[in-house]
Amino acid sequence: MAKLRDTWLYELKDSNRIVYLGISNDPDDRVIQHRNAGKRFTHANVKSVALTRESAERREKEEIQRYQRQHGGRSPKYNRAKTY
């Protein structure tokens, strides 16, 4: 049986700066949750097609690692202090 592709990779940006990278099975609702939690950002982008949860988690890790390499080891502002 094929695995369900119901998870997307998304980013929150403040102007051109990425402030969060995450995955969700409902990105629109998750963006609302972030805003209600007080996170400040100007827009959100879905960065992937629908993926399996495992693929989405792998892509999220890769994107955070890429961000960290480009920003001296720092994670996006609202991502927990996860270092890969």
VENPE-V333428 format. One line per field, one symbol per residue. psi: psi as a letter, one per 40 degrees, with the letter a starting at -180 (. if undefined). A space follows every 10 residues. Layout:
psi: ???
This chain:
psi: hiihgfhihi ihihbehhei hiiiegdddd ddddddeehh idiihheiih iidddddddd ddddddddde ffeiiideii ghh.
